[in-house]
């Protein structure tokens, strides 16, 4: 009877991991057919898990019970989008339907991950698959850039030549995905620390030992992140690493030196030693050469601005003020914004390049509030796990979840990663990981306690 339940569950775990690995491959799943595939597969897997859970009757639902407020908040957002459609509030009904079905898929994926990966072994497997996916994206992106071939997975690149994009169209979206997978890798590295007292001879284990492959994966992903030349992507990654890493090091007094050396090695070795050979100078030049306004001399434009996102924010504010409570409809920014840009907006903008502004415009305060609460509760769960000094594994996984969530929140100020299905889905998975960091079960610990001799 146990085997009959274990085999279907194992198949569901494998299928979910395959889905997460697949998501970034077809241009970040940012096409109608790939987004539809995400919705259909997620629905089938969630339905199968629900049937299996009802038949088993003894499924461990500790993580689910802890996460029900977050699941209800996600569901509330989807109900509001449905109301926008029913009440005729959306300015682009087709786009709102697309966002509604994608939002339902994200909600189901959140529940599915909580239900399937609630043991320590499976949680480690989930993080490992995300790290492998990020590493392959990084390797492919750097290979295409360094070789000069410049292909996406199935078609030639026609934008962002000379920048690593992996299988994404936009370099910022590869950067956003790497922020999440790098956080998973760093969290896993910290979670799998041993409990030996620190000795200076153990410093070599930062470069060799059983975790060498994980350390190498982090190096590859950092190189690719620098080679995207994404200004905010790199800033978000290192800012989140410094903020969460600083808190982690200060809170864990007993192992402060060991943890500090691990985190310092990520900055010193990866950035100062390795990344300078893979485009760090170009990234620095791009930051310095950013020009927000046209340079005018004697009434003539001598140098045009090369950064228009701040102008988009300016022109989008009236759109926000029109419907601050109800919004213009999920996914409607492209249709609603076209009447507002001035002559200085020379490109077509289908997104606001600021997730906060776009969500506020499209969802209004009514839809934005539960979405913000969902993210804040997930971040709270991540930091709560990080503070649990009695368990190195839980604090390490909490570190990774907190860092990944914070990095994408910072990056969202100037980009639209949460509008890309692969990145949005992975972000939701990391929010589920934040809950699981606190509420997963560890059968090995119970087994060791049962096998221990009586005093």
C-alpha positions as CSV (number, residue, x, y, z in Angstrom):
1,X,0.0,0.0,0.0
2,X,2.9,2.4,0.9
3,X,4.6,1.7,-2.4
4,X,1.4,2.3,-4.4
5,X,1.2,5.8,-2.9
6,X,4.9,6.5,-3.1
7,X,5.3,5.8,-6.9
8,X,2.6,8.3,-8.0
9,X,3.9,10.9,-5.6
10,X,7.5,10.4,-6.9
11,X,6.2,10.8,-10.4
12,X,4.5,14.0,-9.4
13,X,7.7,15.3,-7.8
14,X,9.7,14.5,-11.0
15,X,7.1,16.1,-13.2
16,X,7.0,19.3,-11.1
17,X,10.8,19.5,-11.2
18,X,10.8,19.0,-14.9
19,X,8.3,21.8,-15.3
20,X,10.4,24.2,-13.2
21,X,13.5,23.3,-15.3
22,X,11.5,23.8,-18.5
23,X,10.0,27.2,-17.7
24,X,13.0,29.4,-18.7
25,X,13.8,27.5,-21.9
26,X,11.1,28.7,-24.3
27,X,12.1,32.4,-24.0
28,X,11.1,32.6,-20.3
29,X,7.7,31.0,-21.2
30,X,6.8,34.5,-22.4
31,X,4.8,33.3,-25.4
32,X,1.2,32.3,-25.5
33,X,1.8,28.7,-26.3
34,X,4.4,28.3,-23.5
35,X,2.4,30.2,-21.0
36,X,-0.6,28.0,-21.9
37,X,1.5,24.9,-21.4
38,X,2.5,26.2,-17.9
39,X,-1.1,26.7,-17.0
40,X,-2.2,23.3,-18.3
41,X,0.6,21.3,-16.8
42,X,0.4,23.0,-13.4
43,X,-3.4,22.4,-13.3
44,X,-3.0,18.7,-14.1
45,X,-0.2,18.2,-11.6
46,X,-2.1,20.1,-8.9
47,X,-5.3,18.2,-9.6
48,X,-3.4,14.9,-9.5
49,X,-1.8,15.8,-6.2
50,X,-5.2,16.7,-4.7
51,X,-6.7,13.4,-5.7
52,X,-3.7,11.5,-4.4
53,X,-3.9,13.4,-1.1
54,X,-7.6,12.7,-0.6
55,X,-7.0,9.0,-1.3
56,X,-4.0,8.8,1.1
57,X,-5.8,10.5,3.9
58,X,-2.6,10.9,6.0
59,X,-0.7,13.5,4.1
60,X,1.5,15.8,6.2
61,X,-0.1,19.2,5.9
62,X,2.0,21.2,8.4
63,X,3.5,23.4,5.7
64,X,0.0,23.8,4.1
65,X,-1.5,24.9,7.4
66,X,1.2,27.5,8.0
67,X,0.9,28.8,4.4
68,X,-2.9,29.1,4.2
69,X,-2.9,32.9,4.7
70,X,-0.5,33.3,1.8
71,X,-2.5,31.0,-0.4
72,X,-5.7,32.9,0.4
73,X,-4.0,36.2,-0.5
74,X,-2.9,34.8,-3.9
75,X,-6.4,33.5,-4.4
76,X,-7.8,36.9,-3.5
77,X,-5.7,38.6,-6.2
78,X,-7.1,36.2,-8.8
79,X,-10.7,36.8,-7.6
80,X,-10.1,40.6,-8.0
81,X,-8.9,40.1,-11.6
82,X,-12.0,38.1,-12.3
83,X,-14.1,40.9,-10.9
84,X,-12.3,43.4,-13.1
85,X,-13.4,41.4,-16.0
86,X,-17.0,40.9,-14.8
87,X,-17.5,44.5,-13.9
88,X,-16.0,45.8,-17.2
89,X,-13.1,47.6,-15.4
90,X,-10.4,46.2,-17.7
91,X,-9.2,48.2,-20.7
92,X,-7.8,45.1,-22.3
93,X,-10.0,42.1,-21.5
94,X,-7.9,39.6,-23.5
95,X,-4.7,40.5,-21.5
96,X,-6.7,40.3,-18.3
97,X,-7.9,36.8,-19.1
98,X,-4.3,35.8,-19.8
99,X,-3.1,37.3,-16.5
100,X,-6.0,35.6,-14.7
101,X,-5.2,32.1,-15.9
102,X,-1.4,32.7,-15.2
103,X,-2.3,33.9,-11.7
104,X,-4.3,30.8,-11.1
105,X,-1.3,28.7,-12.3
106,X,1.0,30.5,-9.9
107,X,-1.4,29.9,-7.0
108,X,-1.7,26.2,-7.9
109,X,2.1,26.0,-8.2
110,X,2.5,27.6,-4.7
111,X,0.2,24.9,-3.2
112,X,1.8,22.1,-5.2
113,X,5.3,22.9,-4.0
114,X,4.1,23.1,-0.4
115,X,2.4,19.7,-0.7
116,X,5.1,17.8,-2.5
117,X,8.4,19.2,-1.1
118,X,7.6,19.2,2.6
119,X,10.5,16.9,3.6
120,X,14.1,17.8,3.9
121,X,15.3,15.5,1.2
122,X,12.8,16.8,-1.3
123,X,13.4,20.4,-0.4
124,X,17.1,19.9,-1.0
125,X,16.2,18.2,-4.4
126,X,14.0,21.2,-5.3
127,X,16.8,23.7,-4.6
128,X,19.3,21.6,-6.4
129,X,17.2,21.4,-9.6
130,X,16.8,25.2,-9.5
131,X,20.6,25.6,-9.1
132,X,21.2,23.2,-12.0
133,X,18.7,25.1,-14.1
134,X,20.4,28.5,-13.3
135,X,23.8,27.0,-14.0
136,X,22.8,25.7,-17.4
137,X,21.2,29.1,-18.3
138,X,24.4,30.8,-17.2
139,X,26.7,28.4,-19.1
140,X,24.6,28.7,-22.2
141,X,24.4,32.5,-22.0
142,X,28.1,32.9,-21.5
143,X,28.9,30.4,-24.2
144,X,26.7,32.2,-26.8
145,X,28.2,35.5,-25.9
146,X,31.9,34.5,-25.8
147,X,31.6,32.4,-29.0
148,X,29.8,35.1,-31.0
149,X,27.1,32.7,-32.2
150,X,24.4,34.7,-30.3
151,X,21.5,32.3,-30.6
152,X,18.5,31.8,-28.3
153,X,17.4,28.2,-27.9
154,X,15.7,27.9,-31.2
155,X,16.2,31.2,-33.0
156,X,18.9,33.8,-33.6
157,X,19.2,36.8,-31.3
158,X,18.3,40.1,-32.8
159,X,18.7,42.2,-29.6
160,X,21.1,42.5,-26.7
161,X,24.0,41.2,-28.8
162,X,27.2,41.0,-26.7
163,X,25.2,40.4,-23.5
164,X,24.4,37.1,-21.9
165,X,20.6,36.4,-22.1
166,X,20.5,32.6,-21.9
167,X,17.2,31.4,-23.4
168,X,15.5,34.7,-22.4
169,X,15.0,37.6,-24.8
170,X,16.0,40.3,-22.4
171,X,19.3,40.3,-20.4
172,X,17.5,41.7,-17.4
173,X,15.2,38.7,-17.3
174,X,18.2,36.3,-17.3
175,X,19.7,38.5,-14.5
176,X,16.4,38.2,-12.6
177,X,16.3,34.4,-13.0
178,X,20.0,34.1,-11.9
179,X,19.3,36.2,-8.8
180,X,16.7,33.6,-7.7
181,X,18.9,30.6,-8.5
182,X,22.0,32.1,-7.1
183,X,20.1,32.7,-3.8
184,X,19.0,29.0,-3.9
185,X,22.6,27.9,-4.3
186,X,24.0,30.1,-1.6
187,X,21.2,29.0,0.7
188,X,22.0,25.4,0.0
189,X,25.7,26.0,0.5
190,X,24.9,27.4,4.0
191,X,22.3,24.8,4.8
192,X,24.7,21.9,4.1
193,X,27.5,23.2,6.4
194,X,28.9,20.6,8.8
195,X,28.9,21.1,12.5
196,X,32.6,20.8,13.2
197,X,34.3,23.6,15.2
198,X,35.9,26.1,12.9
199,X,39.6,25.7,12.1
200,X,41.7,27.8,9.7
201,X,42.7,24.6,7.8
202,X,39.0,24.3,6.8
203,X,39.3,27.5,4.7
204,X,40.4,25.4,1.8
205,X,37.0,23.7,1.8
206,X,35.7,26.9,0.4
207,X,37.5,26.0,-2.9
208,X,37.5,22.2,-2.7
209,X,35.8,19.3,-0.9
210,X,32.4,17.7,-1.3
211,X,30.7,21.0,-2.1
212,X,33.0,21.9,-5.0
213,X,30.4,21.3,-7.7
214,X,27.9,23.7,-5.9
215,X,30.7,26.3,-5.4
216,X,31.6,26.0,-9.1
217,X,27.9,26.4,-10.1
218,X,27.8,29.7,-8.1
219,X,30.9,30.9,-9.9
220,X,29.4,30.2,-13.3
221,X,26.2,32.0,-12.4
222,X,28.0,35.0,-11.0
223,X,30.0,35.2,-14.3
224,X,26.8,35.1,-16.3
225,X,25.2,37.7,-14.1
226,X,28.0,40.1,-14.7
227,X,28.0,39.3,-18.5
228,X,24.3,40.3,-18.7
229,X,25.5,43.8,-18.0
230,X,22.2,44.4,-16.2
231,X,22.9,47.3,-13.9
232,X,20.0,46.8,-11.5
233,X,20.3,43.0,-11.7
234,X,23.9,43.1,-10.4
235,X,23.1,45.8,-7.9
236,X,20.1,43.9,-6.6
237,X,22.0,40.6,-6.2
238,X,24.9,42.1,-4.3
239,X,22.7,44.4,-2.2
240,X,20.6,41.5,-1.1
241,X,23.7,39.4,-0.4
242,X,25.1,42.2,1.7
243,X,21.9,42.9,3.6
244,X,20.8,39.3,4.3
245,X,24.4,38.1,4.7
246,X,25.1,40.9,7.2
247,X,22.0,40.0,9.3
248,X,22.9,36.3,9.1
249,X,26.4,36.8,10.2
250,X,25.5,39.1,13.1
251,X,22.7,36.9,14.4
252,X,24.7,33.7,14.3
253,X,27.4,34.6,16.8
254,X,28.7,31.0,17.4
255,X,29.7,30.6,13.8
256,X,30.2,34.2,12.7
257,X,33.7,33.7,11.4
258,X,32.9,30.6,9.3
259,X,29.8,32.2,7.8
260,X,31.6,35.5,7.2
261,X,34.3,33.8,5.3
262,X,31.8,31.9,3.1
263,X,29.9,35.0,2.2
264,X,33.1,37.1,1.7
265,X,34.4,34.5,-0.7
266,X,31.4,34.9,-2.9
267,X,32.2,38.6,-3.3
268,X,36.0,38.6,-3.3
269,X,36.6,35.5,-5.4
270,X,33.7,35.7,-7.8
271,X,33.7,39.5,-8.4
272,X,37.2,40.8,-7.9
273,X,39.1,37.8,-9.2
274,X,36.9,36.0,-11.8
275,X,34.3,38.4,-13.1
276,X,36.7,41.1,-14.1
277,X,37.7,38.8,-17.0
278,X,34.1,38.4,-18.1
279,X,32.7,41.9,-18.6
280,X,32.9,43.6,-15.2
281,X,34.6,46.6,-16.9
282,X,31.8,46.8,-19.5
283,X,29.2,46.8,-16.7
284,X,31.0,49.6,-15.0
285,X,31.1,51.6,-18.2
286,X,27.4,51.1,-18.7
287,X,26.7,52.4,-15.2
288,X,28.9,55.5,-15.8
289,X,27.5,56.3,-19.2
290,X,23.8,56.1,-18.2
291,X,22.2,59.4,-19.4
292,X,18.7,60.2,-18.2
293,X,18.2,63.5,-20.1
294,X,19.1,64.9,-23.5
295,X,22.1,67.2,-23.5
296,X,21.2,70.5,-25.2
297,X,23.7,73.1,-26.3
298,X,22.5,76.4,-27.9
299,X,19.0,74.9,-28.4
300,X,20.3,71.8,-30.2
301,X,20.3,68.2,-28.9
302,X,23.9,67.1,-29.0
303,X,23.4,63.9,-27.1
304,X,20.2,61.9,-26.6
305,X,19.3,60.2,-23.4
306,X,20.0,56.5,-23.4
307,X,17.7,55.7,-20.6
308,X,14.0,56.5,-21.0
309,X,12.5,54.5,-18.1
310,X,12.2,57.5,-15.8
311,X,10.2,59.3,-18.5
312,X,7.9,56.3,-18.8
313,X,7.3,56.5,-15.0
314,X,6.5,60.2,-15.4
315,X,4.0,59.7,-18.2
316,X,2.4,56.7,-16.5
317,X,1.5,58.5,-13.3
318,X,-1.7,60.1,-14.7
319,X,-2.8,56.6,-15.7
320,X,-2.3,55.6,-12.1
321,X,-4.3,58.6,-10.8
322,X,-7.3,57.8,-13.0
323,X,-8.2,54.6,-11.2
324,X,-6.1,54.4,-8.0
325,X,-8.5,51.9,-6.3
326,X,-9.8,49.6,-9.0
327,X,-6.9,49.8,-11.6
328,X,-7.2,49.6,-15.4
329,X,-7.2,45.8,-15.5
330,X,-4.5,43.1,-15.1
331,X,-2.2,43.1,-18.1
332,X,-3.7,46.2,-19.6
333,X,-0.7,48.6,-19.3
334,X,0.3,48.2,-23.0
335,X,-3.2,49.2,-24.2
336,X,-3.8,51.9,-21.6
337,X,-0.4,53.6,-21.8
338,X,-0.3,54.4,-25.5
339,X,-2.3,57.7,-25.2
340,X,0.0,59.1,-22.6
341,X,3.6,59.2,-23.8
342,X,5.1,62.5,-25.0
343,X,7.3,63.0,-28.1
344,X,10.4,62.2,-26.1
345,X,9.3,58.5,-25.8
346,X,10.8,57.1,-28.9
347,X,10.2,53.4,-28.2
348,X,7.2,51.2,-27.7
349,X,6.7,50.2,-24.1
350,X,4.5,47.2,-23.4
351,X,5.5,47.2,-19.7
352,X,6.2,50.0,-17.2
353,X,9.7,48.7,-16.5
354,X,8.7,49.0,-12.8
355,X,6.7,46.1,-11.4
356,X,5.4,48.2,-8.5
357,X,4.1,50.9,-10.8
358,X,2.6,48.4,-13.3
359,X,0.8,46.4,-10.6
360,X,-0.5,49.6,-9.1
361,X,-1.8,50.8,-12.4
362,X,-3.4,47.5,-13.4
363,X,-4.6,46.1,-10.1
364,X,-5.3,49.2,-8.2
365,X,-5.0,49.5,-4.4
366,X,-7.6,46.7,-4.0
367,X,-5.6,44.1,-5.9
368,X,-2.2,45.4,-4.9
369,X,-2.7,45.1,-1.2
370,X,-3.2,41.3,-1.0
371,X,-0.3,40.9,-3.4
372,X,2.0,43.0,-1.2
373,X,0.9,41.1,1.9
374,X,1.7,37.8,0.2
375,X,5.3,38.9,-0.5
376,X,5.7,40.4,3.0
377,X,4.5,37.3,4.7
378,X,6.8,35.1,2.6
379,X,9.7,37.4,3.5
380,X,8.7,37.1,7.1
381,X,8.7,33.3,6.9
382,X,12.2,33.4,5.3
383,X,13.7,35.6,8.0
384,X,12.0,33.6,10.7
385,X,13.8,30.5,9.4
386,X,17.1,32.4,9.1
387,X,16.9,33.3,12.8
388,X,16.5,29.7,13.8
389,X,20.1,29.1,15.1
390,X,19.3,25.6,16.4
391,X,19.0,24.3,12.8
392,X,21.7,25.1,10.3
393,X,19.7,23.6,7.5
394,X,16.6,25.7,8.2
395,X,18.6,28.9,8.7
396,X,20.5,28.3,5.4
397,X,17.4,27.7,3.4
398,X,15.8,30.7,5.0
399,X,18.8,32.7,4.0
400,X,18.4,31.6,0.3
401,X,14.7,32.4,0.3
402,X,15.1,35.8,1.9
403,X,18.0,36.8,-0.4
404,X,16.1,35.7,-3.6
405,X,12.9,37.4,-2.6
406,X,14.7,40.6,-1.6
407,X,16.9,40.6,-4.8
408,X,13.9,40.5,-7.1
409,X,12.0,43.1,-5.1
410,X,15.0,45.5,-5.5
411,X,15.3,44.6,-9.2
412,X,11.6,45.2,-9.7
413,X,12.1,48.9,-9.2
414,X,13.5,49.3,-12.7
415,X,12.4,46.1,-14.6
416,X,9.5,43.8,-15.1
417,X,10.7,40.3,-14.1
418,X,7.4,39.5,-12.5
419,X,5.6,39.9,-15.8
420,X,7.7,37.1,-17.3
421,X,6.1,33.7,-16.5
422,X,9.3,31.8,-15.8
423,X,10.6,34.4,-13.3
424,X,7.2,35.0,-11.7
425,X,6.7,31.2,-11.2
426,X,10.2,30.7,-9.8
427,X,9.6,33.7,-7.5
428,X,6.4,32.1,-6.2
429,X,8.3,28.8,-5.7
430,X,10.9,30.6,-3.6
431,X,8.0,32.1,-1.5
432,X,6.9,28.5,-0.9
433,X,10.4,27.6,0.0
434,X,10.4,30.3,2.6
435,X,7.5,28.6,4.3
436,X,9.0,25.1,3.9
437,X,12.2,26.3,5.5
438,X,10.3,26.6,8.8
439,X,7.8,23.8,8.4
440,X,9.3,20.9,6.5
441,X,9.8,17.5,8.2
442,X,13.1,15.7,8.7
443,X,12.5,11.9,8.9
444,X,16.2,11.2,9.3
445,X,16.3,13.1,12.6
446,X,13.4,11.1,14.0
447,X,15.0,7.9,12.8
448,X,18.2,8.8,14.5
449,X,16.3,9.6,17.7
450,X,14.5,6.3,17.6
451,X,17.7,4.4,17.0
452,X,19.6,6.1,19.9
453,X,20.1,3.8,22.9
454,X,18.2,4.6,26.1
455,X,20.1,6.4,28.8
